Amino acid sequence: MKKSVVVIVVLVLAALLALNATFTVQENEYACTVRFSKIIETTDTAGLHFKIPFVDSVKYFSKATQLYDIPPSEVLTSDKQNMTVDCYILWSISDPKLFYQTLGSKATAEQRLDALTYNELKTVMGTLAQADIINMEDGAKRNEIYENIATDVDSLAKTYGIRVEDVKIKQFDLPESNLNAVYNRMISERNQMAEKYTADGNYEASIIRNDVDKQVNIIVSDAEAEAAKLEAEGEQEYMRLLAEAYDTADKKDFYEFTLALDALKASLTGDEKTVILDGNSELARILMGAE
């Protein structure tokens, strides 16, 4: 009986010893073997590893990129305007041994990143006027500012075994006292833009109208000149035809007689039927029956 108990105890102790002498590492984490508060080994190789049981302990740190949403904080612009900045930071552990020695935990790391990022934001925003931050210009200019902030924070965080991948500003908020002033400035800028577009449109319209009027005047002038030319040619052709039709004395007399009849017919259209003719005229003699 006593032998069986001893065997069981020995087996339990052996199992505990075996379990305490091994540890496993996942593919997405670092494992730091700590002995008497000092890291003696660091590995990121996935699989089963060994340590001295009951002496060594293991600290695990994630290799994945982590997001830390920094609480909104106020910064002062170069023109002494308060702005509230809301941003987040993407970071990962690049040196687990240094990370453990300087910070030791994720919570402490986020506190340090919070301070580093805020100080960098305060420094950079202190060189910019509020109008440089809030405007209608291309957002690529502001992206360059954000990239510089991320680069500077990364260089500072390397001393803690941290790699800062990106710093993104979600939004800038204005204190209530500044909202109306900014809105009025934005309205004024848009009114100026609208006035400029209107003025440019009116200028272009005047150029188009002047060009159309010029083209119309040219077309009308050319048409009138062409009409006068055609009219003159018609008169010339008419006179030529008359000259050909009445090229003898008899034809000429007959033509003059028909003109006289037309004139007489035109004069008898009213109620007055009295006609005064020269007694020597050919028409008078014909009407009076003279031979």
C-alpha positions as CSV (number, residue, x, y, z in Angstrom):
1,M,0.0,0.0,0.0
2,K,2.8,2.3,1.0
3,K,4.7,1.5,-2.2
4,S,1.7,2.3,-4.4
5,V,1.3,5.7,-2.7
6,V,4.9,6.5,-3.2
7,V,4.7,5.5,-6.8
8,I,1.7,7.7,-7.3
9,V,3.4,10.6,-5.6
10,V,6.5,10.1,-7.7
11,L,4.5,10.0,-10.9
12,V,2.6,13.2,-9.9
13,L,5.8,15.0,-9.2
14,A,7.3,13.8,-12.4
15,A,4.3,15.0,-14.3
16,L,4.4,18.4,-12.6
17,L,8.2,18.6,-13.3
18,A,7.6,17.7,-16.9
19,L,4.8,20.2,-17.3
20,N,6.8,23.0,-15.6
21,A,9.9,22.3,-17.7
22,T,8.2,22.9,-21.0
23,F,6.2,25.7,-22.6
24,T,4.7,26.4,-26.1
25,V,5.0,29.4,-28.3
26,Q,2.4,30.4,-30.9
27,E,3.2,31.8,-34.3
28,N,2.0,35.2,-33.5
29,E,3.8,35.8,-30.2
30,Y,7.2,36.2,-28.6
31,A,8.2,34.2,-25.5
32,C,10.7,35.6,-23.0
33,T,12.3,33.2,-20.5
34,V,12.7,35.1,-17.2
35,R,15.1,33.9,-14.5
36,F,15.3,35.9,-11.3
37,S,13.6,38.9,-13.0
38,K,16.0,38.8,-15.9
39,I,15.4,37.7,-19.4
40,I,17.8,34.9,-20.3
41,E,16.3,34.0,-23.7
42,T,13.8,35.3,-26.2
43,T,12.2,33.3,-29.0
44,D,9.6,33.7,-31.6
45,T,9.9,30.2,-33.0
46,A,6.6,28.4,-32.8
47,G,6.5,25.0,-31.0
48,L,7.6,23.3,-27.8
49,H,10.5,24.8,-25.7
50,F,12.2,23.9,-22.4
51,K,13.1,25.8,-19.3
52,I,14.3,25.1,-15.8
53,P,11.2,24.1,-13.8
54,F,10.1,26.2,-10.8
55,V,13.0,28.6,-11.6
56,D,12.2,30.0,-15.0
57,S,9.0,31.8,-15.9
58,V,7.8,32.8,-19.4
59,K,6.5,36.2,-20.5
60,Y,4.5,36.3,-23.7
61,F,4.1,39.3,-26.0
62,S,2.1,39.6,-29.2
63,K,3.9,40.0,-32.5
64,A,0.7,41.4,-34.2
65,T,0.0,45.0,-35.0
66,Q,-2.0,46.6,-32.2
67,L,-4.3,49.6,-32.3
68,Y,-4.4,52.1,-29.5
69,D,-7.2,54.7,-29.6
70,I,-5.6,57.7,-27.9
71,P,-8.0,59.7,-25.8
72,P,-8.8,63.2,-27.3
73,S,-6.5,65.9,-26.1
74,E,-6.2,69.7,-26.7
75,V,-3.4,71.3,-28.6
76,L,-2.6,75.0,-29.3
77,T,-2.0,76.2,-32.8
78,S,0.6,78.9,-33.8
79,D,-2.2,81.5,-33.8
80,K,-3.2,80.6,-30.2
81,Q,-6.3,78.7,-31.1
82,N,-7.3,75.6,-29.1
83,M,-8.2,72.5,-31.0
84,T,-9.1,69.0,-29.8
85,V,-7.3,66.2,-31.6
86,D,-8.7,62.7,-31.7
87,C,-6.3,60.1,-33.1
88,Y,-5.2,56.5,-33.0
89,I,-1.8,54.8,-33.3
90,L,-0.8,51.4,-34.9
91,W,2.1,49.8,-33.1
92,S,3.9,46.5,-32.6
93,I,6.7,45.1,-30.5
94,S,10.0,45.0,-32.4
95,D,12.3,44.0,-29.5
96,P,10.6,41.9,-26.9
97,K,13.6,41.9,-24.5
98,L,14.0,45.7,-24.6
99,F,10.2,46.1,-24.3
100,Y,10.1,43.9,-21.2
101,Q,13.1,45.7,-19.6
102,T,11.8,49.2,-20.2
103,L,8.0,48.9,-20.1
104,G,7.0,45.3,-19.1
105,S,3.3,45.4,-20.1
106,K,0.9,46.5,-22.8
107,A,-0.8,49.0,-20.5
108,T,2.4,50.7,-19.6
109,A,3.4,50.8,-23.3
110,E,0.1,52.5,-24.2
111,Q,0.6,55.1,-21.5
112,R,4.1,55.9,-22.9
113,L,2.8,56.0,-26.5
114,D,0.0,58.3,-25.4
115,A,2.6,60.7,-23.9
116,L,5.0,60.5,-26.9
117,T,2.2,61.1,-29.5
118,Y,0.6,63.9,-27.6
119,N,4.0,65.7,-27.2
120,E,4.7,65.3,-30.9
121,L,1.2,66.5,-31.9
122,K,1.6,69.5,-29.6
123,T,5.0,70.4,-31.1
124,V,3.8,70.0,-34.7
125,M,0.5,71.7,-34.3
126,G,2.2,74.6,-32.6
127,T,3.9,75.4,-35.8
128,L,0.6,75.5,-37.8
129,A,-2.1,78.1,-37.9
130,Q,-5.7,77.0,-37.6
131,A,-6.3,77.9,-41.2
132,D,-3.5,75.6,-42.3
133,I,-5.4,72.7,-40.6
134,I,-9.0,73.5,-41.5
135,N,-9.3,74.5,-45.1
136,M,-10.5,73.4,-48.6
137,E,-7.0,72.5,-49.9
138,D,-5.8,69.1,-51.0
139,G,-5.7,66.7,-48.1
140,A,-2.4,65.3,-49.3
141,K,-0.6,68.2,-47.7
142,R,-2.0,67.3,-44.3
143,N,-1.1,63.6,-44.9
144,E,2.5,64.7,-45.2
145,I,2.2,66.3,-41.7
146,Y,0.7,63.1,-40.3
147,E,3.4,60.9,-41.8
148,N,6.1,63.1,-40.2
149,I,4.4,62.8,-36.9
150,A,4.4,59.0,-37.2
151,T,8.1,59.0,-38.2
152,D,9.0,61.1,-35.2
153,V,7.0,59.0,-32.7
154,D,8.5,55.8,-34.2
155,S,12.1,57.1,-33.6
156,L,11.3,57.9,-30.0
157,A,9.5,54.6,-29.4
158,K,12.4,52.5,-30.6
159,T,14.1,53.0,-27.3
160,Y,11.3,50.9,-25.8
161,G,11.4,48.1,-28.3
162,I,8.3,49.4,-30.1
163,R,7.8,50.0,-33.8
164,V,5.2,52.7,-34.6
165,E,3.6,51.8,-37.9
166,D,1.2,54.7,-38.3
167,V,-0.5,57.6,-36.5
168,K,-3.9,58.6,-37.9
169,I,-5.9,61.7,-36.9
170,K,-9.5,60.8,-36.9
171,Q,-10.8,64.4,-36.5
172,F,-10.1,67.9,-35.3
173,D,-12.8,69.3,-33.0
174,L,-13.1,73.0,-32.3
175,P,-14.1,74.5,-28.9
176,E,-17.5,76.1,-28.9
177,S,-16.0,79.5,-28.7
178,N,-14.2,79.0,-32.0
179,L,-17.0,77.3,-34.0
180,N,-18.8,80.4,-35.1
181,A,-15.6,82.2,-36.1
182,V,-14.5,79.2,-38.2
183,Y,-18.0,78.7,-39.8
184,N,-18.1,82.4,-40.7
185,R,-14.7,82.2,-42.2
186,M,-15.6,79.2,-44.2
187,I,-18.8,80.9,-45.4
188,S,-16.8,84.0,-46.4
189,E,-14.3,81.8,-48.4
190,R,-17.1,80.1,-50.2
191,N,-18.9,83.4,-51.0
192,Q,-15.6,84.7,-52.4
193,M,-15.2,81.6,-54.5
194,A,-18.8,81.9,-55.8
195,E,-18.2,85.6,-56.7
196,K,-15.1,84.7,-58.5
197,Y,-16.8,82.0,-60.5
198,T,-19.7,84.4,-61.3
199,A,-17.3,87.1,-62.4
200,D,-15.3,84.6,-64.5
201,G,-18.6,83.4,-66.0
202,N,-19.8,86.9,-66.8
203,Y,-16.5,87.7,-68.4
204,E,-16.6,84.6,-70.6
205,A,-20.2,85.3,-71.5
206,S,-19.4,88.9,-72.6
207,I,-16.6,87.5,-74.8
208,I,-18.9,85.0,-76.4
209,R,-21.7,87.7,-76.9
210,N,-19.2,90.1,-78.4
211,D,-17.9,87.4,-80.8
212,V,-21.4,86.4,-81.8
213,D,-22.4,90.1,-82.4
214,K,-19.3,90.6,-84.5
215,Q,-20.1,87.5,-86.5
216,V,-23.7,88.6,-87.0
217,N,-22.7,92.0,-88.2
218,I,-20.2,90.5,-90.6
219,I,-22.9,88.1,-91.9
220,V,-25.5,90.8,-92.3
221,S,-23.0,93.2,-94.0
222,D,-21.9,90.5,-96.4
223,A,-25.6,89.6,-97.1
224,E,-26.5,93.3,-97.8
225,A,-23.5,93.7,-100.0
226,E,-24.4,90.5,-101.9
227,A,-28.0,91.7,-102.2
228,A,-27.0,95.1,-103.6
229,K,-24.7,93.4,-106.0
230,L,-27.5,91.1,-107.2
231,E,-29.9,94.0,-107.4
232,A,-27.5,96.0,-109.5
233,E,-26.9,93.0,-111.8
234,G,-30.6,92.5,-112.1
235,E,-31.2,96.1,-113.1
236,Q,-28.4,95.9,-115.6
237,E,-29.9,92.7,-117.0
238,Y,-33.3,94.4,-117.1
239,M,-32.0,97.4,-119.0
240,R,-30.2,95.1,-121.4
241,L,-33.3,93.1,-122.1
242,L,-35.3,96.3,-122.7
243,A,-32.7,97.6,-125.0
244,E,-32.8,94.3,-127.0
245,A,-36.6,94.3,-127.0
246,Y,-37.1,97.9,-128.2
247,D,-34.1,98.4,-130.5
248,T,-36.2,100.1,-133.3
249,A,-38.3,103.4,-133.4
250,D,-41.5,101.5,-133.8
251,K,-40.8,99.2,-130.8
252,K,-39.8,102.2,-128.8
253,D,-43.0,104.1,-129.6
254,F,-45.1,101.0,-128.8
255,Y,-43.3,100.7,-125.4
256,E,-44.0,104.3,-124.6
257,F,-47.6,103.8,-125.6
258,T,-48.0,100.8,-123.3
259,L,-46.5,102.8,-120.5
260,A,-49.0,105.6,-121.1
261,L,-51.9,103.1,-121.0
262,D,-50.6,101.7,-117.7
263,A,-50.4,105.2,-116.3
264,L,-53.9,105.9,-117.5
265,K,-55.2,102.7,-115.9
266,A,-53.6,103.5,-112.6
267,S,-55.1,107.0,-112.6
268,L,-58.7,105.6,-113.0
269,T,-58.8,103.5,-109.9
270,G,-60.6,106.2,-107.8
271,D,-64.1,107.7,-108.0
272,E,-62.9,110.6,-110.1
273,K,-63.0,109.6,-113.8
274,T,-61.8,112.8,-115.2
275,V,-58.4,112.7,-117.0
276,I,-56.6,115.7,-118.4
277,L,-54.4,114.9,-121.3
278,D,-52.3,117.0,-123.7
279,G,-54.1,117.5,-126.9
280,N,-51.0,116.7,-128.9
281,S,-50.4,113.4,-127.1
282,E,-50.8,110.2,-129.0
283,L,-53.0,108.8,-126.3
284,A,-55.4,111.8,-126.4
285,R,-55.8,111.6,-130.1
286,I,-56.6,107.9,-129.9
287,L,-59.2,108.4,-127.2
288,M,-60.8,111.3,-129.1
289,G,-60.9,109.3,-132.2
290,A,-58.5,111.4,-134.2
291,E,-56.9,109.9,-137.2
